[in-house]
């Protein structure tokens, strides 16, 4: 189970602020207007512990022993992911406010062939929503390629095929993919090799979209400076991303057409064989 509900996340935040026993947590939730009864809160605590998001131990004092809950490492990561997503939305809103002009609309249409996303160390809710839209239109033809050791996201979208691979070793046959997303970018030293691998799996009419988070500017005002600091802490791929010129150069060595643009809080390269 994941801590996906707001009540789950609220319980995790309470326990992170102060390890507590179940009665105190239920009382705090009731004081904040939560509608859950005590038995429901107790069941949520047991399920969160079973999922590895909370840990507990007996504390002895006056009266019978009580089980005190504290945040486990997986619970800390769940809260960090919630903060990442909130910060991502804030950064997107900030970048959108800085852009001039508008963009045309139009009905969304899936590509006429398989879609794949080659991911780095992090797959968030935004990426899963994108893949879910493609998987609904192209079931079993939508792929998520994850590096060894990175677990498949819990409850992946129906129709999505998860594969183990890397930026430079994509487990798909030649000219198979019509649309390829690269989420995060490899180190500069391996960009050229990875770009050739991405070109290999794309069909002649295919398109590559490589995405890297764009760093927030500093010196705008204290709030934006704070967001920039949190961006570096929560999104290490921002600080570790290779220079734009290196990405463009590597892609031009493997693709016929390469364009670089900025979309909200992202730097996006579009390349075609």
C-alpha positions as CSV (number, residue, x, y, z in Angstrom):
1,X,0.0,0.0,0.0
2,X,1.1,3.6,-0.7
3,X,0.4,6.7,1.3
4,X,-1.7,8.2,-1.4
5,X,-4.7,9.6,0.5
6,X,-4.5,12.9,2.2
7,X,-5.3,11.3,5.5
8,X,-2.4,8.9,5.2
9,X,0.0,11.8,4.4
10,X,-1.4,13.8,7.3
11,X,-0.7,10.9,9.7
12,X,2.8,10.6,8.3
13,X,3.4,14.3,8.9
14,X,2.1,14.1,12.4
15,X,4.4,11.2,13.3
16,X,7.4,12.9,11.7
17,X,6.8,16.0,13.8
18,X,6.4,13.9,17.0
19,X,6.4,10.1,17.4
20,X,3.1,9.3,19.2
21,X,0.9,6.5,20.3
22,X,-2.3,5.8,18.4
23,X,-4.7,7.5,20.8
24,X,-2.8,10.8,20.6
25,X,-2.7,10.7,16.8
26,X,-6.4,10.0,16.6
27,X,-7.1,12.9,19.1
28,X,-4.9,15.3,17.0
29,X,-6.8,14.3,13.8
30,X,-10.1,14.8,15.6
31,X,-9.0,18.2,16.9
32,X,-8.2,19.2,13.3
33,X,-11.7,18.3,12.1
34,X,-10.9,14.9,10.5
35,X,-14.0,12.8,10.3
36,X,-12.4,9.4,11.0
37,X,-13.3,7.6,14.2
38,X,-10.6,6.2,16.4
39,X,-10.9,2.6,15.1
40,X,-10.4,3.8,11.5
41,X,-7.3,5.7,12.5
42,X,-5.9,2.6,14.3
43,X,-6.5,0.5,11.2
44,X,-4.7,3.2,9.0
45,X,-1.7,3.1,11.4
46,X,-1.5,-0.7,11.2
47,X,-1.7,-0.6,7.4
48,X,0.9,2.1,7.2
49,X,3.2,0.1,9.4
50,X,2.6,-3.1,7.4
51,X,3.5,-1.1,4.2
52,X,6.8,-0.1,5.8
53,X,5.9,3.6,6.0
54,X,5.7,3.6,9.8
55,X,7.6,1.7,12.5
56,X,6.5,1.2,16.1
57,X,7.8,0.0,19.5
58,X,6.4,-0.4,23.0
59,X,6.9,2.4,25.5
60,X,6.5,1.7,29.1
61,X,5.5,4.3,31.7
62,X,2.6,4.8,34.1
63,X,-0.2,2.5,33.1
64,X,-0.2,-0.2,30.5
65,X,2.4,-0.2,27.7
66,X,1.6,1.8,24.7
67,X,2.8,1.4,21.1
68,X,4.6,4.5,19.9
69,X,4.7,5.1,16.1
70,X,7.6,6.8,14.3
71,X,8.3,7.5,10.7
72,X,10.2,4.9,8.8
73,X,12.5,5.5,5.8
74,X,9.8,4.7,3.3
75,X,7.5,7.1,5.0
76,X,10.1,9.8,4.8
77,X,10.4,9.2,1.1
78,X,6.6,9.3,0.7
79,X,6.6,12.8,2.3
80,X,9.6,13.9,0.2
81,X,7.8,12.8,-3.0
82,X,4.7,14.8,-2.0
83,X,6.9,17.8,-1.5
84,X,8.6,17.2,-4.8
85,X,5.3,17.2,-6.6
86,X,4.1,20.3,-4.8
87,X,7.4,22.1,-5.7
88,X,7.2,20.9,-9.2
89,X,3.8,22.5,-9.6
90,X,5.0,25.7,-8.0
91,X,8.0,25.8,-10.4
92,X,5.8,25.1,-13.3
93,X,3.5,27.9,-12.3
94,X,6.4,30.3,-11.9
95,X,8.0,29.5,-15.2
96,X,4.6,29.7,-16.9
97,X,4.1,33.2,-15.5
98,X,7.5,34.2,-17.0
99,X,6.7,33.1,-20.5
100,X,5.3,35.5,-23.0
101,X,2.6,34.7,-25.6
102,X,0.4,31.6,-25.8
103,X,0.3,28.3,-27.4
104,X,-2.3,26.8,-29.8
105,X,-4.7,24.2,-28.7
106,X,-6.1,21.1,-30.4
107,X,-7.3,17.6,-29.6
108,X,-4.7,15.2,-28.3
109,X,-3.9,12.3,-30.6
110,X,-1.7,9.3,-29.7
111,X,1.2,8.4,-32.2
112,X,0.6,5.7,-34.7
113,X,3.0,3.3,-33.0
114,X,4.7,2.3,-29.8
115,X,5.7,4.8,-27.1
116,X,8.6,4.5,-24.6
117,X,10.0,6.5,-21.7
118,X,13.6,5.9,-20.6
119,X,13.8,7.0,-17.0
120,X,16.6,7.8,-14.6
121,X,16.3,7.4,-10.9
122,X,12.9,9.0,-10.4
123,X,9.5,8.4,-11.8
124,X,6.9,10.8,-10.3
125,X,3.2,11.1,-10.5
126,X,3.4,13.5,-13.5
127,X,5.4,11.0,-15.6
128,X,2.9,8.2,-14.7
129,X,0.0,10.3,-15.7
130,X,1.6,11.0,-19.1
131,X,2.3,7.3,-19.6
132,X,-1.2,6.4,-18.4
133,X,-2.7,8.5,-21.2
134,X,-0.6,6.7,-23.8
135,X,-1.2,3.3,-22.3
136,X,-4.9,3.7,-22.5
137,X,-4.6,4.5,-26.2
138,X,-1.8,2.0,-26.9
139,X,-2.1,-0.8,-24.4
140,X,1.0,-3.1,-24.3
141,X,2.7,-0.7,-26.7
142,X,3.7,1.8,-24.0
143,X,7.0,1.1,-22.3
144,X,8.7,2.4,-19.2
145,X,12.4,1.5,-19.1
146,X,13.9,1.7,-15.6
147,X,17.5,1.2,-14.6
148,X,18.5,-1.9,-12.5
149,X,17.6,-1.5,-8.9
150,X,14.8,1.1,-9.5
151,X,11.5,-0.5,-8.5
152,X,8.5,-0.4,-10.8
153,X,6.1,2.2,-9.5
154,X,3.3,0.8,-7.4
155,X,0.0,0.4,-9.2
156,X,1.3,1.3,-12.7
157,X,-1.2,2.3,-15.3
158,X,-3.0,-0.5,-17.0
159,X,-1.5,-1.4,-20.4
160,X,2.0,-0.1,-19.4
161,X,4.9,-2.5,-19.9
162,X,7.9,-2.0,-17.5
163,X,11.3,-3.1,-18.7
164,X,14.8,-3.1,-17.1
165,X,17.4,-1.1,-19.1
166,X,19.6,1.9,-19.1
167,X,20.0,5.1,-21.1
168,X,22.7,3.3,-23.3
169,X,21.0,-0.1,-23.4
170,X,17.3,0.2,-24.2
171,X,15.7,-3.3,-24.4
172,X,13.7,-2.6,-27.5
173,X,14.4,-3.7,-31.1
174,X,15.7,-1.5,-33.9
175,X,13.3,1.1,-35.3
176,X,10.5,-0.1,-33.0
177,X,9.4,3.1,-31.2
178,X,7.4,6.0,-32.8
179,X,7.7,8.3,-29.8
180,X,10.6,8.2,-27.2
181,X,10.8,10.2,-24.0
182,X,14.0,10.5,-22.1
183,X,13.2,11.5,-18.5
184,X,16.4,13.0,-16.9
185,X,19.7,12.9,-18.8
186,X,22.8,10.8,-18.5
187,X,26.2,12.3,-17.6
188,X,27.9,14.4,-20.3
189,X,30.6,11.7,-20.9
190,X,28.1,9.1,-22.0
191,X,25.7,11.4,-24.0
192,X,27.0,10.5,-27.4
193,X,26.7,6.8,-26.9
194,X,23.2,7.1,-25.4
195,X,22.0,9.4,-28.2
196,X,23.1,6.6,-30.7
197,X,21.1,4.1,-28.7
198,X,18.0,6.3,-28.7
199,X,18.3,6.8,-32.5
200,X,18.6,3.0,-32.9
201,X,15.2,2.2,-31.3
202,X,13.3,5.0,-33.1
203,X,11.4,4.3,-36.3
204,X,12.3,6.5,-39.3
205,X,9.2,8.6,-38.7
206,X,9.8,8.7,-34.9
207,X,10.4,11.6,-32.6
208,X,12.6,11.9,-29.5
209,X,11.8,14.2,-26.6
210,X,14.6,14.5,-24.1
211,X,13.7,16.4,-20.9
212,X,15.8,18.0,-18.2
213,X,14.6,20.3,-15.4
214,X,15.7,23.9,-15.9
215,X,17.2,25.5,-12.8
216,X,15.3,28.4,-11.3
217,X,17.0,31.8,-11.5
218,X,18.6,33.2,-8.3
219,X,18.5,36.8,-7.2
220,X,14.9,37.4,-8.2
221,X,13.5,37.6,-4.7
222,X,13.9,35.6,-1.4
223,X,11.0,33.3,-2.1
224,X,12.3,32.3,-5.6
225,X,15.8,31.9,-4.0
226,X,14.2,29.5,-1.5
227,X,12.5,27.5,-4.2
228,X,15.8,27.3,-6.2
229,X,17.6,25.9,-3.1
230,X,14.8,23.4,-2.5
231,X,14.9,22.4,-6.2
232,X,18.6,21.5,-5.9
233,X,18.0,19.5,-2.7
234,X,14.9,17.6,-3.9
235,X,15.9,17.3,-7.6
236,X,19.6,16.3,-7.7
237,X,19.2,15.7,-11.5
238,X,18.9,19.5,-11.9
239,X,22.4,20.1,-10.5
240,X,23.8,17.0,-12.2
241,X,22.3,17.6,-15.7
242,X,24.9,18.1,-18.4
243,X,25.2,21.5,-20.1
244,X,22.7,22.3,-22.8
245,X,25.4,22.7,-25.4
246,X,26.7,19.2,-24.7
247,X,23.2,17.7,-25.1
248,X,22.6,19.4,-28.4
249,X,26.0,18.4,-29.7
250,X,25.4,14.7,-28.8
251,X,22.0,14.6,-30.3
252,X,23.1,16.3,-33.6
253,X,25.7,13.5,-33.9
254,X,23.0,10.9,-33.9
255,X,19.9,12.6,-35.4
256,X,19.1,14.5,-38.6
257,X,17.0,17.3,-36.9
258,X,17.5,18.7,-33.4
259,X,15.6,21.5,-31.7
260,X,16.0,22.9,-28.2
261,X,13.2,24.7,-26.3
262,X,12.0,25.5,-22.8
263,X,8.5,24.4,-21.7
264,X,7.6,25.8,-18.3
265,X,10.2,24.4,-15.8
266,X,11.8,22.0,-18.3
267,X,14.4,22.1,-21.0
268,X,13.2,20.0,-23.9
269,X,15.1,18.7,-26.9
270,X,13.1,17.3,-29.9
271,X,15.1,15.2,-32.3
272,X,14.2,13.1,-35.4
273,X,16.2,10.5,-37.3
